[in-house]
């Protein structure tokens, strides 16, 4: 299993000028998961793009946590449907080759 690099929440808060309470809210709404080591919280490095998207939604567009939760769930569903659509397209192309 590949171990993901971790980024401390404090580093993100300092870099993006975001309060720590924002990440507590994200954790409470189960939008992202935080890893705790000692008294320090971390996210996986591959989660950072999603966190940046969430920060833009919240701070730039003033969308509350409930709205962010809905948006993230819809975006995840769209990603799943796009993957399924690509699989079906590939299957269809495979069967059309035989004709």
C-alpha positions in Angstrom: 0.0 0.0 0.0 1.3 3.4 -0.9 1.5 5.8 2.0 0.1 9.2 1.2 2.0 12.3 2.1 0.3 14.4 4.8 -0.1 18.1 5.0 -0.8 19.7 8.4 -4.0 21.7 8.7 -2.0 24.5 10.3 0.2 24.8 7.2 -2.9 25.1 5.1 -4.4 27.7 7.4 -1.3 29.7 7.3 -0.8 29.5 3.6 -4.4 30.3 2.6 -5.3 32.5 5.6 -8.1 30.3 6.6 -9.3 29.8 10.2 -8.8 26.4 11.8 -12.5 26.3 12.7 -13.2 26.0 8.9 -11.6 22.6 9.0 -13.4 21.6 12.1 -16.7 22.4 10.4 -15.6 20.3 7.3 -14.9 17.4 9.7 -18.1 17.9 11.6 -20.1 17.8 8.3 -18.0 14.8 7.2 -17.0 16.6 4.0 -13.3 15.7 4.5 -11.6 13.4 6.9 -8.7 14.6 9.1 -6.0 12.5 10.5 -4.7 13.2 14.0 -1.2 12.5 15.2 -0.7 13.9 18.6 -2.4 17.2 18.8 -1.8 18.0 15.1 -4.4 17.4 12.4 -3.5 16.5 8.8 -5.1 15.8 5.5 -3.8 13.6 2.7 -1.9 15.5 0.0 -4.3 14.2 -2.7 -7.2 15.8 -0.8 -5.7 19.3 -1.3 -7.4 20.1 -4.6 -10.8 19.3 -3.2 -10.1 21.4 -0.1 -9.1 24.3 -2.4 -12.3 23.9 -4.3 -14.3 23.9 -1.0 -12.5 27.0 0.2 -13.4 28.8 -3.0 -17.0 27.8 -2.7 -17.2 28.9 1.0 -15.1 32.0 1.0 -15.5 33.4 -2.5 -19.1 32.3 -3.2 -20.3 32.4 0.4 -21.8 28.9 0.3 -22.5 27.5 3.8 -21.4 24.0 4.9 -24.8 22.4 4.1 -24.6 23.7 0.5 -21.0 22.6 0.2 -22.0 19.1 1.3 -24.7 19.0 -1.4 -22.3 20.3 -4.1 -19.5 17.9 -3.2 -21.9 14.9 -3.2 -23.3 16.0 -6.6 -19.8 16.5 -8.1 -18.8 13.0 -6.8 -22.0 11.5 -8.4 -21.2 13.3 -11.7 -17.6 11.8 -11.6 -19.1 8.3 -11.0 -21.5 8.7 -13.9 -18.8 10.0 -16.2 -16.6 7.0 -15.4 -19.6 4.6 -16.0 -20.4 6.4 -19.2 -16.7 5.9 -20.4 -16.9 2.2 -19.6 -20.1 1.8 -21.5 -18.7 3.7 -24.5 -15.6 1.5 -24.5 -17.8 -1.6 -24.4 -19.9 -0.3 -27.2 -16.9 0.4 -29.3 -15.6 -3.1 -28.7 -18.9 -4.7 -29.9 -19.1 -2.4 -32.9 -15.7 -3.6 -34.1 -17.0 -7.1 -34.5 -19.7 -6.0 -36.9 
